[in-house]
């Protein structure tokens, strides 16, 4: 179960359980943490994952009285950082801020990976969801998802959509599959080139993270028709989801979660879970995440493990339906 403000009793129950576990751990001569903790991020300094890791790390450092160091291991589609996290010592002193792409997409986009997403990690806590948006250029005659579906079906292969990353491409492929429509994918090397081409009118549709496209929507340069998650975003609650507009089962936000090497002791996992969840429940941290378009949603460790397995399976079907061959 995910924590929320209505879910404080569940958090208190978890605090009791972690107290029992950490007490047993302490009786065995252990205290955690008694030195610096490292958070591996598979993206560069200044990226959204990096900002999240540093916000959480700063709070943890203050509460623990120990340094929390963010270690950026960017490159190779998040493979470098994920490999480093998977091979780290399973002692709780290295945790990984994992993304959907690293754990659920890469297993289907690459023939060989130096890690196994389900086997090599233990969940610590879910962190946040980041719903993307489906937006159309003002010249497209559609003001709802139903309008867009009807337009696409009346003009098969005529509409196109831009993406700046593999995830956005797959959002489009999943939409096409769910709605039985035919639209042409136009890839770009990054979200900014994709948005530039979209705003020029050379591309009809774009799948983009909400903070990147929301200003264009508010200025009238783009028209957001729907959000890719199952729930509306806190930063734009007036925008409906694609699912609530009739595309049943379309629940495809990206997400972040903290994980640790698989053999990390359960008592340490439990303490990390409670301490990070407490941090994510702070209003200041929630607001910092919202500015990135992220809805904070801490969870129990078991939820992360189950979610990763579910996401690997789901995105495997989407990649297969799209006919995308692994590299």
Protein Blocks (a to p, Z undefined) as FASTA:
>chain_A
ZZdfklmmmmmmmmmmmmmmmmmmmmnopacdfbdcddddfbdehiaklmmmmmmmmmmm
mmnopacdddddeeehhlmmmmmmmmpccehpaccdddfklmmmmmmmpfbdcbdfklmp
ccfbdcbdcdddddddfklccfbfklmmmmmmmmghkaccddfbfklmmmmmmmmmmnop
acdddddedjklmmmmmmnopafbdcddfklmmmmmmnopaccfbdfbfbdcfklmmbcc
fklnopghiacdddddddddfklcfklmmmmmmmmmmmmmpmklmmmmmmnopacddddf
klmmmmmmmmmmmmmmmmmmnopacZZ
